[in-house]
Amino acid sequence: MAEYITAKLPNRVIVVTKDCDRMITVRRRDPLTGDPVDWDAQVYMKVDVDRNSPTHVSGAVSGSVATIRLESSLLDNVRNGTTWRVIMSQDGSPRFETAVMVGTFERNDGK
């Protein structure tokens, strides 16, 4: 059995439908107490529609809540299994980028 230096990231599925937007909310919490923790960072998502040039989607951060709005113009191009990741970007020189969640898309277009 593998011994991890850091915990594995949560792996989630985002269900999408043609011509529809999707909004996701990511809440930051203390892993020991479950109490909300301010992000104190930028939060964004990278979507691998084109693996050589992932699409960057900025999130809006308020305290411990980050909201990311995914527009249909992007989502209409994802397929089952297209990967994405949510990244926390902390100030510094250079900035410190940390993945906080990963996953895939699943199409639900009514076929």
Residue pairs with C-beta under 8 A, 6 or more apart in sequence:
9 99
9 100
9 101
9 102
10 101
10 102
10 103
11 101
11 102
11 103
12 101
12 102
12 103
13 103
13 104
13 105
13 106
14 22
14 24
14 70
14 84
14 103
14 104
14 105
14 106
15 105
15 106
15 107
15 108
16 22
16 70
16 75
16 78
16 105
16 106
16 107
16 108
17 107
17 108
17 109
17 110
18 72
18 76
18 107
18 109
19 72
19 76
20 72
20 75
21 69
21 70
21 71
21 72
21 75
22 69
22 70
22 75
23 67
23 68
23 69
23 70
24 45
24 67
24 68
24 70
25 65
25 66
25 67
25 68
26 43
26 59
26 65
26 66
26 67
26 68
26 86
26 100
26 101
27 36
27 64
27 65
27 66
28 36
28 37
28 38
28 39
28 64
28 65
28 66
28 100
29 35
29 36
29 37
29 64
30 36
30 37
36 63
36 64
37 64
38 63
38 64
39 61
39 63
39 64
39 66
39 88
40 90
41 61
41 88
41 89
41 90
41 91
42 58
42 59
42 61
42 88
42 89
43 59
43 61
43 66
43 68
43 86
43 87
43 88
43 89
43 100
44 56
44 57
44 58
44 59
44 68
44 86
44 87
44 89
45 56
45 57
45 59
45 68
45 70
45 84
45 85
45 86
45 87
46 54
46 55
46 56
46 57
46 84
46 85
46 87
47 54
47 55
47 57
47 70
47 74
47 78
47 82
47 83
47 84
48 54
48 55
48 82
48 83
48 84
49 55
49 74
49 77
49 78
49 82
55 74
57 68
57 69
57 70
57 74
58 68
59 66
59 67
59 68
59 86
60 66
60 67
60 68
60 69
61 67
66 86
68 86
75 105
78 105
78 107
79 105
79 107
80 104
80 105
80 106
80 107
81 104
81 105
82 104
82 105
83 102
83 103
83 104
84 102
84 103
84 104
84 105
85 99
85 101
85 102
85 103
86 99
86 100
86 101
86 102
87 97
87 98
87 99
87 100
88 97
88 98
88 99
88 100
89 95
89 96
89 97
89 98
90 96
90 97
90 98
